[in-house]
Amino acid sequence: MNPELDFLDQLLGGNLPLVVLLRLFPSIPRARHAIHAMLAGDEIRLIGADGAQLQPWQWQELSRASDSDWRRAAADLTVSLTPKAAERVA
């Protein structure tokens, strides 16, 4: 299974910390690209430490951060699967 589908498959069991899911990818740049595509495709949601869903402008801003800043921000994020992606994976 490719990392993107494995990422979505892991979320079928419920929300997971982003840092746990990053281990599925061979590199941070690959993870960033895939996560951005899944966000843009309405397959996942990012949830902040405060429990609020990140808005598109927030994850767009995050996508422009350096790898080290992005990795630090990821430590505080949780990923949630959308119904659209759940249908695709199931």
C-alpha positions in Angstrom: 0.0 0.0 0.0 1.3 3.5 -0.8 1.9 5.9 2.1 -1.1 8.1 1.3 -3.6 5.2 1.3 -2.0 3.8 4.5 -2.3 7.2 6.1 -6.0 7.3 5.3 -6.5 3.7 6.3 -5.0 4.3 9.7 -7.6 7.1 10.3 -10.5 4.7 9.8 -10.0 3.8 13.5 -10.3 7.4 14.6 -8.3 10.6 14.9 -4.6 10.3 15.3 -1.7 12.7 16.1 -0.1 14.0 12.9 3.4 13.1 14.2 2.4 9.4 14.4 1.2 9.4 10.8 4.3 11.2 9.5 6.2 7.9 10.1 4.4 6.4 7.2 6.2 8.6 4.7 9.8 8.3 3.6 10.5 12.0 4.1 9.0 15.2 5.4 8.7 16.8 2.0 6.8 13.8 0.7 4.5 13.9 3.8 3.9 17.7 3.4 3.0 17.3 -0.3 0.6 14.4 0.4 -1.0 16.1 3.4 -1.5 19.3 1.5 -3.2 17.3 -1.4 -5.4 15.4 1.1 -6.5 18.7 2.7 -7.1 20.3 -0.7 -9.1 17.2 -1.7 -11.3 17.4 1.4 -10.0 14.0 2.6 -8.6 15.0 6.0 -9.0 17.8 8.5 -6.2 19.1 10.8 -7.2 19.9 14.4 -5.2 22.2 16.6 -4.3 21.6 20.2 -7.3 23.8 21.2 -9.6 21.4 19.4 -10.5 23.7 16.6 -10.2 22.7 13.0 -7.5 24.6 11.1 -9.0 26.8 8.4 -7.7 26.6 4.8 -5.7 29.8 5.2 -4.0 28.3 8.3 -2.9 25.1 6.6 -1.9 27.1 3.5 0.3 29.2 5.7 1.7 26.1 7.3 2.5 24.7 3.9 4.9 27.6 3.3 6.8 27.0 6.6 10.3 25.5 6.7 10.5 21.7 7.3 11.7 22.3 10.8 8.9 24.8 11.6 6.4 22.5 9.9 7.6 19.5 12.0 7.3 21.5 15.2 3.7 22.6 14.3 2.8 19.0 13.4 3.5 18.0 17.0 0.4 19.9 18.1 -1.9 18.7 15.4 -4.4 15.8 15.1 -5.7 14.4 11.9 -9.3 13.5 11.2 -10.7 11.6 8.3 -13.6 13.2 6.3 -16.6 11.1 5.2 -15.4 11.5 1.6 -12.1 9.8 2.3 -13.7 7.2 4.5 -15.8 6.0 1.5 -12.7 6.0 -0.7 -10.7 3.9 1.7 -13.4 1.5 3.0 
